[in-house]
Amino acid sequence: MTSEVVIDVQQKEISIALLEDKKLVEYQNEPRSASFSVGNIYIAKVKKLMPGLNACFVDVGYERDAFLHYLDLGGQFNSYQKYLKQVQSDRKRLYPFSKASLLPDIKRDGSVQQTLTTGQEVLVQIVKEPISTKGPRLTGELSFAGRFLVLIPFSDKVSVSSKIKSGEERARLKQLIHSIKPKNCGVIVRTVAEGKRVAELDAELKILNKRWEDAIAKVQKTQKRPQLVFEETGRAVAMLRDLFNPSYENIYVNDEEVFKEVQHYVGLIAPEKAGIVKMYTGKVPIFDNFNITKQIKASFGKTVNYKHGAYLIIEHTEAMHVVDVNSGNRSKQGNGQEANALDANLGAADELARQLRLRDMGGIIVVDFIDMNLAEDRQMLYERMCKNMQKDRARHNILPLSKFGLMQITRQRVRPAMDVNVEENCPTCNGTGKIKSSILFTDQLEGKIDRLVNKIGIKKFYLHVHPYVAAYINQGVLSLKRKWQLQYGLGVRIVPSQKLAFLQYEFYDDKKQFIDMKEEIETK
């Protein structure tokens, strides 16, 4: 199986796609301006205590206050608070972390009103992003995640991933980490650290420890509250860190700055794989080149088709995701209804496992499969679903089919489900249903080009249009493109883009920055 990652960097957002055998299996999209991400650490103030919930709300600068439960404060909360006071007592000289004292753990059955006060400053980390009407979810037990290790300040414990089965290897890693870890810090050894040399683990541990020291230094120097003191690495790198696998064959990036970031990161965690990061310089949009745009449009939305005319209907409610399996107009096989139902259900299990990863659906998922009478067929479907979900990095649990043919799945939910709206208002008429005559569309484009070149003064630019329109503009020896270049200069370049609607267009300058050439009168 070949695995590739494609990163599309645009002016306002970054998208990252994971392809397995050229098929889209994971997709993430984040605005570049987003200020919230799992892993970010804030110095913030307690805004409101909720004794009934044994929790509090904390102001971290989001429109809705973040939620912090007493049990999420972490056992070493008192140690954090004491060290925080020591750090803030001297604005010139940073109190060394190695001299910090470890206090006894807070009581598990304690209460929030006995531990916190309104207005108190706390160091907190986001563990779950804002979802729907809920603000971010916080923890007081900070951690700094790397490729091989996770550093936990104010802990002294070394834990090894349970997925490392070899007792000898577990003992080796535990002993090794104990010998190199900083004082007052605990470490979790991740599965991918199996078989790694001490030099690799020590190098990452130093990087993680430096992040913690930089965060504390920021707490000391700033007085503004709330204040972001540690931010996950660049958007592309942060998204890639969770996705990265040494089996990847290529990572394509279309932005030079992000390319250097990703190349540096991959060189840091897997030096032998640094060569797989490649700069994409093609004229066609990167997602179009790898057939990702088409797959996104086909894979999202309420109805998802899979083999032989069968399809899934995916609905998202406040409490859960509901999936209905339909055989559709698939041709019936000669070996009976039971065999047809089993075949449609097995295909649905394959597609559903992909959809869960692709949309990052979390919480409770209820699937209504086509009814099957034989117990062995129901068991086969359950085993197929379990096997398909083995590739999923998110924690999940699958129950066998119930009496009503329903399968219940729970899947870890950290961020909102990826929802790409594939149905959109016509960008040409803005939903009014009336547009200028299509035959005049190229005249309209020429008017824009004339204004861009002769009035605004931009001589070199890219005009993105639908592939059909691009083919019309480029056709013939004396094509429209050639005429425009003769009249307005060779800086006029036409780019076919699959993401655009039929009569939609976008202008970009030679630095790939968007130029807004829309006018209100176009739709009237």
RAPE-V472261 format. One line per field, one symbol per residue. ss: DSSP state (H for helix, E for strand, - for the rest). phi: phi as a letter, one per 30 degrees, with the letter a starting at -180 (. if undefined). A space follows every 50 residues. Layout:
BEGIN
ss->???
phi->???
END
This chain:
BEGIN
ss->--EEEEEEE---EEEEEEEE--EEEEEEEEE---------EEEEEEEEEE ----EEEEE------EEEEHHH----HHHHHHHHHHHH--------HHH- -----------HHHH-----EEEEEEEE--E--E--EEE----EE---EE EEE----EEE------HHHHHHHHHHHHHH----EEEEE-HHH----HHH HHHHHHHHHHHHHHHHHHHHH-----EEEE----HHHHHHHHH------E EEE--HHHHHHHHHHHHHH-HHHHHHEEE------HHHH--HHHHHHHH- --EEE-HHH-EEEEEE---EEEEEEE----------HHHHHHHHHHHHHH HHHHHHHHH---EEEEEE------HHHHHHHHHHHHHHHHH----EEE-- -----EEEEEE--------------------------HHHHHHHHHHHHH HHHHHH----EEEEE-HHHHHHHH-----HHHHHHHHH---EEEEE---- ----EEEEE----EE----HHHH-
phi->.cbbcbccccecabbbbccchicdbbbbbbdddecbaejdcbcbcdcacb edchbbcbdcjcdcddcbdedcdjdceddddddddddddbdccdddddcd cdceddddcdbdddcbbdjddbcbbdcbdebhccddccbccdbbccdcbb cbdhbbcccceddddddddddddddddedcdddibcbccdeddeiddddd dddddddddddddddddddddccdbdbdcbceeeedddddedddbeddcb bcbcbdddededddddddcbedcedddbddbdddeedddcidedddddcc jdcbdbdhidaccccccdcacbbccbdicdddddcjdddddddddddddd ddeddddddhdbicbcccddebdddddddddddddddddddddddabbcd dddcicccbcbeccbeddbcddcbdeddchidibbdeddcddddddddde dddccdjcdcacccbeeddddddddidcdedddddddcjdddbcbdbddd deccbbcbddciddcdcdbdddcc
END
